[in-house]
Amino acid sequence: MKKNVIFWVLAHFFALACMGQSSNERILKELDGVIAKKKEYSAERERTIAQLKQRLANEHDDALKYTLCDELFNQYLHYQADSALHYVDEMQKYIRAAKQSEADVIIHRADAMGVMGAYNEVLRHVEQIDRNSVTPDVMLKYYYAMRTYYGWMAGYTIIPSEKEKYLRKTACYRDSVLMLVPEGTARSISLAEKMILDSQFDAAIPVLNKALSQPMSIQEKAYVNYTLASVYEAKGDVDMQIYYLAQTAIIDLSMSTREYASLQRLAWILYEQGDIERAYRYLRCSMEDAVACNARLRFLEVTEIFPIVNEAYSERVAAERRILNILFLTLAVIAVLLVIVALRLYSWNKRLSLMRVGLSDANEELKKVNEKLAQTGRIKEVYIANYLDRCVSYLDKLEQYRRSLEKLAMASRIDDLFKAIRSDQFLRDERKEFYMEFDKSFLELFPNFIEDFNALLADDGKIYPKKGELLNTELRIFALIRLGVTDTARIAHFLGYSLATVYNYRSRIRNKVKINKEMFEQDVMKL
């Protein structure tokens, strides 16, 4: 026996060494996933309950009906307590046919009422049991029921003297349980609880770890993990307490148990550690389940701490919203600054020499294409379209560079940003040079465009470029339309104007047409 204890102690400390804080994060993420699938687990339990109800409806043997009602009671007890109480009443109908003890039904009824918070009714029913006439198995159930009852009362009362009285009674009935309970998981749990009360924490751990290594039901596994969490709480080991509470909560939720204490205890610890978002989600989950189960004590436990966590969560959300608003405002200011910066990029000419070389290569390539496409008007139009796309692509590269300046601002690299701000009119001059080149190329291909275009307009609406200009804005818009670029968004992109501005120019010129306003742009494309 001594060797086994040493083995389990060593195994436990090895697990501790391997776990660390990162394991707690992993187990909490696993718990988050289980909570996300809560509806699936609930649906699975509902299917099991539906199958049992169908079997009960089709059953004619009263003894088997008693067994099915007992199964339905166990399915509902920690899931929907009022329904569990209903099946206790159903069990009462078939108790004679099943030849079962009245005490079993009484204890079942007390269990359901305890979950629902009817503690006075619990004691009244359990005290009806004649302890002198029951079997040891029923007597053990009686001791469990009384231990549970006084445990509930200790958790419910807020008067220290009353709480101490109920805890003493709980301990007395636990001792009675230990006198009757056989070797196994249930005995290990009760023994560990007694050791915790006697401050024998290090002795309780190997007992529970050994129990975990043995075959047991999933519900017993939840009890063992929960008791281990209580041991580590008493020892002041918060990390291990979190670990075992999370393990317990995973089992509870995967079983679709709604009456539990693990998740709300875990939520409070996480709140104290600053993980407010998780604490809030866990408490919301606990409150929903407590209400659905009609578990009064669990609901009261949650409502004691939920306002505190909810207030902290609300404050955090409000703070994040304020930060977000500040961020949006900052981005708006930065956007304005970047517009100014874009107009002063001329001094960055040397730093953009590589981009100039790339543009020069693109221009040379376009000249070669132009020579090959000069034979027909259609070829010329395709060349211009390709030429425009490549030039606009260059402007997009400059826009990407502007975004890099935005990233400097967002990263608070103020010195680098101010260096960028001191740049002058590079972008404006490049646009001017680009448009000049576009105007020159277009008029080489369509030398009579201005005269032909004005021929479509009324005398008082004719448009001519100013001295020193080849094309002005209005003419340039319709030059693009002549090349087949009719989409307002593309024109606005090309000219660097808003959609509204381009739309207004087009509408204003259309109003100056002297013959057919509806076919005006189609006529321009035929020039």
C-alpha positions in Angstrom: 0.0 0.0 0.0 2.8 2.4 0.9 4.5 1.8 -2.4 1.3 2.5 -4.3 0.9 5.8 -2.4 4.4 6.8 -3.3 3.9 5.9 -6.9 0.7 8.1 -7.2 2.4 11.0 -5.4 5.3 10.9 -7.9 3.0 10.5 -10.8 1.0 13.5 -9.7 4.0 15.7 -9.3 5.3 14.7 -12.7 1.9 15.7 -14.1 2.3 19.0 -12.3 5.7 19.6 -13.8 4.4 18.9 -17.3 1.2 20.9 -17.0 2.2 24.5 -16.1 0.1 27.5 -17.0 0.0 26.7 -20.7 -2.0 23.5 -19.8 -4.5 25.5 -18.0 -5.0 27.6 -21.1 -5.4 24.4 -23.2 -7.9 23.0 -20.7 -9.8 26.3 -20.7 -9.9 26.3 -24.5 -11.2 22.8 -24.4 -13.9 23.9 -21.9 -14.8 26.8 -24.3 -15.3 24.3 -27.0 -17.6 22.2 -24.8 -19.7 25.2 -23.9 -20.0 26.1 -27.6 -21.5 22.6 -28.2 -23.8 22.7 -25.1 -26.9 22.6 -27.3 -25.7 19.4 -29.0 -25.1 17.7 -25.7 -28.6 18.8 -24.5 -30.2 17.5 -27.7 -28.4 14.2 -27.1 -29.9 14.0 -23.6 -33.3 14.9 -24.9 -33.1 12.0 -27.4 -32.3 9.6 -24.5 -35.2 10.9 -22.5 -37.5 10.7 -25.4 -36.5 7.1 -26.0 -37.1 6.2 -22.3 -40.5 8.0 -22.4 -41.5 6.0 -25.5 -40.5 2.7 -23.8 -42.5 3.7 -20.7 -45.6 4.5 -22.9 -45.3 1.1 -24.6 -44.6 -0.9 -21.4 -47.4 -2.9 -19.7 -45.4 -4.5 -16.9 -45.6 -2.2 -13.8 -42.3 -3.5 -12.4 -40.5 -2.5 -15.6 -42.4 0.8 -15.5 -40.9 1.5 -12.1 -37.4 0.8 -13.5 -38.0 3.1 -16.4 -39.4 5.9 -14.2 -36.2 5.5 -12.0 -34.1 5.9 -15.1 -36.1 9.0 -16.2 -35.7 10.4 -12.7 -31.9 10.0 -12.9 -31.9 11.6 -16.4 -33.9 14.6 -15.1 -32.5 15.1 -11.6 -29.6 17.4 -12.5 -31.1 18.4 -15.8 -34.7 19.5 -15.0 -35.5 19.0 -11.4 -39.3 19.5 -11.5 -39.6 16.8 -14.2 -37.5 14.5 -11.9 -40.0 15.1 -9.2 -42.8 14.1 -11.6 -41.2 10.7 -12.2 -40.8 10.2 -8.4 -44.6 10.4 -8.3 -44.8 7.9 -11.1 -42.5 5.5 -9.3 -44.8 5.7 -6.3 -47.6 4.2 -8.5 -45.6 1.1 -9.3 -43.7 0.6 -6.1 -45.7 -2.4 -5.0 -45.4 -4.2 -8.3 -41.7 -3.6 -8.3 -41.4 -4.8 -4.7 -39.1 -1.8 -3.9 -38.6 0.0 -0.6 -40.6 3.1 0.1 -37.4 4.6 1.4 -35.9 4.7 -2.1 -38.8 6.8 -3.4 -38.6 9.1 -0.3 -34.9 9.6 -0.9 -35.5 10.3 -4.6 -38.1 12.8 -3.7 -35.7 14.5 -1.2 -33.0 14.6 -3.8 -35.2 16.4 -6.4 -36.6 18.8 -3.8 -33.1 19.6 -2.6 -32.0 20.6 -6.1 -35.1 22.8 -6.3 -34.2 24.4 -3.0 -37.2 23.1 -1.0 -34.9 22.2 2.0 -37.6 22.0 4.7 -39.5 19.5 2.5 -36.3 17.5 2.1 -35.8 17.0 5.8 -39.5 16.4 6.4 -39.5 13.6 3.8 -36.2 12.0 4.8 -37.2 11.9 8.5 -40.2 9.6 7.5 -37.8 6.8 6.9 -37.8 4.1 9.6 -34.1 3.5 10.1 -34.7 0.4 12.1 -36.5 -1.4 9.3 -34.3 -0.7 6.3 -31.5 -2.6 4.7 -27.8 -1.5 4.9 -28.0 -0.3 1.2 -31.0 1.9 2.0 -29.4 3.1 5.2 -26.3 4.2 3.2 -28.6 6.1 0.8 -30.2 7.7 3.9 -26.8 8.8 5.2 -25.9 10.2 1.8 -29.2 12.1 1.6 -28.7 13.6 5.1 -25.1 14.5 4.4 -26.2 16.2 1.1 -29.1 18.0 2.9 -26.9 19.6 5.5 -24.3 20.4 2.9 -27.0 22.3 1.0 -28.0 24.1 4.2 -24.4 25.0 5.0 -24.1 26.5 1.4 -27.4 28.3 1.7 -27.1 30.0 5.0 -25.1 33.2 5.5 -25.1 33.1 9.3 -21.7 31.9 10.4 -22.9 30.0 13.5 -25.6 28.3 11.6 -23.2 27.4 8.8 -20.8 25.9 11.3 -23.6 23.8 12.8 -24.6 22.5 9.4 -21.0 21.7 8.5 -20.6 19.7 11.7 -23.8 17.7 10.9 -22.5 17.2 7.4 -19.3 15.8 8.8 -21.2 13.4 11.2 -23.2 12.0 8.3 -20.1 11.7 6.2 -18.6 9.6 9.0 -21.7 7.4 8.9 -21.3 7.0 5.2 -17.7 5.9 5.7 -18.9 3.1 8.1 -21.2 1.6 5.4 -19.8 2.5 2.0 -17.7 -0.3 0.4 -14.2 0.1 -1.1 -14.3 2.0 -4.3 -14.6 5.5 -5.8 -17.5 6.6 -3.5 -15.5 5.7 -0.4 -12.4 7.5 -1.8 -14.4 10.6 -2.3 -15.9 10.6 1.2 -12.6 9.8 2.7 -10.9 12.6 0.9 -13.6 15.1 2.0 -13.0 14.0 5.6 -9.3 14.5 5.1 -9.9 18.0 3.7 -11.9 18.9 6.8 -9.0 17.5 9.0 -6.5 19.6 7.0 -4.8 16.4 5.7 -4.5 17.8 2.2 -1.4 15.9 1.1 -2.9 12.7 2.2 -6.1 13.3 0.3 -4.4 13.9 -3.1 -3.0 10.3 -3.6 -6.3 8.8 -2.5 -8.2 10.7 -5.2 -5.5 10.2 -7.8 -5.6 6.5 -7.2 -9.4 6.6 -7.6 -8.9 8.4 -11.0 -6.8 5.5 -12.2 -9.5 2.9 -11.5 -12.6 2.2 -13.6 -15.5 4.4 -12.6 -18.6 6.1 -14.1 -18.3 9.5 -15.8 -20.3 11.0 -12.9 -18.0 9.6 -10.3 -15.1 11.0 -12.3 -16.7 14.5 -12.1 -17.0 14.1 -8.3 -13.3 13.0 -8.0 -12.1 16.0 -10.0 -14.3 18.4 -8.1 -12.9 17.0 -4.8 -9.4 17.4 -6.1 -10.2 21.1 -6.9 -11.4 21.5 -3.3 -8.1 20.0 -2.0 -6.0 22.4 -4.1 -8.2 25.3 -3.0 -7.5 24.4 0.6 -3.8 24.2 -0.3 -3.8 27.6 -2.0 -2.7 26.1 -5.4 -4.8 28.2 -7.8 -3.4 26.7 -11.0 -4.3 23.2 -10.0 -7.7 24.3 -8.7 -8.4 25.9 -12.1 -7.3 22.7 -13.8 -9.5 20.3 -11.9 -12.5 22.7 -11.9 -12.2 22.9 -15.7 -12.0 19.1 -15.9 -15.1 18.9 -13.8 -17.0 21.5 -15.8 -16.1 19.7 -19.1 -17.6 16.5 -17.7 -20.7 18.2 -16.3 -21.4 20.0 -19.6 -20.6 17.1 -21.9 -23.1 15.1 -19.8 -25.6 18.0 -20.2 -25.7 18.4 -16.4 -27.3 21.7 -15.5 -27.1 21.6 -11.7 -23.4 22.0 -10.9 -21.0 24.2 -9.0 -17.8 23.8 -10.9 -18.3 26.4 -13.6 -19.3 29.3 -11.4 -16.4 28.6 -9.0 -14.0 28.5 -11.9 -15.6 31.8 -13.2 -14.9 33.6 -10.0 -11.3 32.5 -9.9 -10.8 33.6 -13.5 -12.4 37.0 -12.6 -9.9 37.4 -9.7 -7.1 36.6 -12.2 -8.3 39.3 -14.6 -9.9 37.0 -17.3 -13.1 38.9 -17.2 -14.5 37.9 -20.5 -14.2 34.2 -19.7 -15.6 34.7 -16.3 -18.6 36.5 -17.8 -19.3 33.8 -20.3 -19.0 31.0 -17.7 -21.4 32.8 -15.3 -23.9 33.4 -18.1 -23.7 29.7 -19.0 -24.1 28.7 -15.3 -27.1 31.0 -14.8 -28.9 29.7 -17.9 -28.4 26.1 -16.7 -29.5 26.8 -13.2 -32.7 28.5 -14.4 -33.4 25.7 -16.9 -32.8 23.0 -14.2 -34.8 25.0 -11.5 -31.7 24.6 -9.3 -32.3 27.3 -6.7 -29.1 27.0 -4.7 -27.0 27.1 -7.9 -28.9 30.1 -9.1 -28.4 31.9 -5.8 -24.6 31.1 -6.0 -24.4 32.6 -9.5 -26.5 35.7 -8.7 -24.2 36.5 -5.7 -21.2 37.1 -8.0 -22.7 37.8 -11.4 -23.4 41.5 -10.7 -19.8 42.0 -9.8 -18.4 40.3 -12.9 -21.1 41.8 -15.1 -20.2 45.3 -14.0 -16.5 44.6 -14.6 -17.3 43.2 -18.0 -19.5 46.2 -18.9 -16.8 48.6 -17.9 -14.3 46.7 -20.0 -16.6 46.7 -23.1 -17.1 50.5 -22.6 -13.4 51.1 -22.3 -12.8 49.1 -25.5 -15.5 51.1 -27.2 -13.8 54.4 -26.1 -10.5 53.2 -27.3 -12.1 52.2 -30.6 -13.6 55.6 -31.0 -10.3 57.2 -30.3 -8.7 55.0 -32.8 -11.2 55.9 -35.5 -10.6 59.6 -34.7 -6.9 59.1 -34.9 -7.2 57.3 -38.2 -9.3 60.2 -39.6 -6.7 62.7 -38.5 -3.9 60.5 -40.0 -5.9 60.2 -43.3 -6.0 64.0 -43.5 -2.3 64.3 -42.8 -1.6 61.7 -45.5 -3.5 63.7 -48.0 -1.2 66.6 -47.2 1.8 64.2 -47.3 0.8 63.0 -50.7 1.0 66.5 -52.0 4.5 66.9 -50.7 6.1 63.8 -51.9 8.4 65.5 -54.4 11.4 65.5 -52.1 11.2 61.7 -52.1 12.2 61.7 -55.8 15.6 60.2 -55.1 14.2 57.5 -52.8 11.8 56.5 -55.5 14.4 56.2 -58.2 13.8 52.5 -58.5 10.1 53.2 -59.1 11.0 55.8 -61.8 13.2 53.2 -63.5 10.3 50.8 -63.5 8.0 53.4 -64.9 10.6 54.3 -67.6 10.8 50.6 -68.6 7.0 50.5 -68.7 7.0 53.6 -71.0 9.6 52.1 -73.3 7.6 48.9 -73.5 4.4 50.8 -74.3 6.2 52.8 -77.0 7.2 49.5 -78.7 3.7 48.2 -78.4 2.5 51.6 -79.9 4.7 51.2 -82.9 3.3 47.7 -83.6 -0.3 48.8 -83.1 0.0 52.0 -85.2 -1.4 50.4 -88.4 -5.1 50.6 -87.5 -7.3 52.8 -85.4 -8.4 49.7 -83.4 -4.8 48.8 -82.6 -4.2 52.4 -81.5 -7.1 52.2 -79.1 -5.9 48.9 -77.6 -2.4 50.5 -77.2 -3.9 53.5 -75.3 -6.0 51.3 -73.1 -2.9 49.2 -72.2 -0.9 52.4 -71.7 -3.5 53.8 -69.3 -3.7 50.6 -67.3 0.0 50.5 -66.8 0.2 54.1 -65.8 -2.7 53.8 -63.4 -0.9 50.7 -61.9 2.0 53.0 -61.2 -0.3 55.4 -59.4 -1.5 52.5 -57.4 2.0 51.7 -56.4 2.3 55.2 -55.1 -0.9 54.7 -53.2 0.6 51.6 -51.6 3.5 53.7 -50.6 1.1 56.1 -49.0 -0.4 53.2 -47.0 3.1 52.4 -45.8 3.2 55.9 -44.3 -0.1 55.2 -42.7 1.4 52.1 -41.1 4.2 54.2 -39.7 1.7 56.5 -38.2 -0.3 53.6 -36.7 2.9 52.1 -35.3 3.7 55.5 -33.7 7.0 55.8 -35.6 6.7 59.6 -35.4 10.2 60.5 -36.5 9.8 58.4 -39.7 6.4 59.8 -40.3 7.6 63.4 -40.0 10.4 62.7 -42.5 7.7 61.5 -44.9 5.6 64.6 -44.2 8.5 66.9 -45.1 8.4 65.5 -48.7 7.0 68.0 -51.3 5.0 67.7 -54.4 6.2 64.5 -56.0 2.8 63.0 -56.5 1.2 66.1 -57.9 4.1 66.7 -60.3 4.0 63.0 -61.3 0.3 63.2 -62.0 0.8 66.4 -63.9 3.5 64.9 -66.0 1.4 61.7 -66.5 -1.6 63.7 -67.6 0.6 65.8 -69.9 1.9 62.6 -71.5 -1.6 61.2 -71.8 -2.8 64.4 -73.4 0.1 64.5 -75.9 -0.4 60.8 -76.8 -4.1 61.2 -77.2 -3.9 64.3 -79.4 -1.2 62.6 -81.6 -3.8 59.8 -82.2 -6.8 62.1 -82.5 -5.4 65.5 -83.5 -8.9 66.9 -84.4 -10.6 65.7 -81.2 -11.1 69.2 -79.7 -12.7 70.7 -82.8 -14.8 67.6 -83.4 -15.9 67.5 -79.8 -16.9 71.2 -79.8 -18.9 70.6 -83.0 -21.3 68.5 -80.9 -21.8 71.4 -78.4 -23.9 74.6 -78.6 -21.9 77.7 -79.4 -22.1 79.1 -75.8 -20.9 75.7 -74.4 -17.8 75.0 -76.4 -14.7 74.0 -74.3 -11.1 74.8 -75.0 -8.0 74.2 -73.0 -6.2 77.2 -71.4 -2.9 78.5 -72.6 -0.2 76.0 -71.7 -2.7 73.1 -71.5 -3.3 70.4 -74.1 -6.5 69.1 -72.5 -8.5 70.4 -69.5 -10.5 68.2 -67.1 -13.7 68.2 -69.2 -11.9 67.3 -72.4 -9.8 64.7 -70.6 -13.0 62.9 -69.3 -14.4 62.7 -72.7 -11.1 61.7 -74.2 -11.3 58.7 -71.9 -14.8 58.0 -73.1 -13.6 58.2 -76.7 -11.1 55.5 -75.8 -14.0 53.3 -74.5 -13.5 54.1 -70.8 -17.1 54.9 -69.9 -17.4 53.6 -66.4 -17.5 56.6 -64.0 -15.6 54.8 -61.3 -12.7 54.0 -63.7 -12.6 57.6 -64.9 -12.6 58.9 -61.3 -9.8 56.5 -60.4 -7.8 57.6 -63.4 -8.2 61.3 -62.8 -8.0 61.2 -59.0 -11.5 62.7 -58.6 -14.5 61.5 -56.6 -17.4 59.8 -58.4 -19.6 62.7 -57.7 -17.2 65.2 -59.4 -16.9 63.1 -62.6 -20.7 62.6 -62.6 -21.2 66.3 -62.4 -18.8 67.1 -65.2 -20.5 64.6 -67.5 -23.9 65.9 -66.7 -22.9 69.5 -67.1 -21.3 68.9 -70.6 -24.3 66.8 -71.6 -26.6 69.8 -71.0 -24.5 71.9 -73.5 -25.2 69.5 -76.4 -27.0 71.2 -79.2 -28.7 68.2 -80.9 -29.1 64.8 -79.2 -28.3 64.8 -75.5 -29.2 61.1 -75.1 -26.8 59.9 -77.8 -24.1 62.4 -76.9 -21.5 60.0 -75.4 -22.1 57.5 -78.2 -21.4 60.3 -80.7 -18.2 61.2 -78.8 -17.0 57.6 -79.1 -17.4 57.9 -82.9 -15.2 61.0 -83.3 
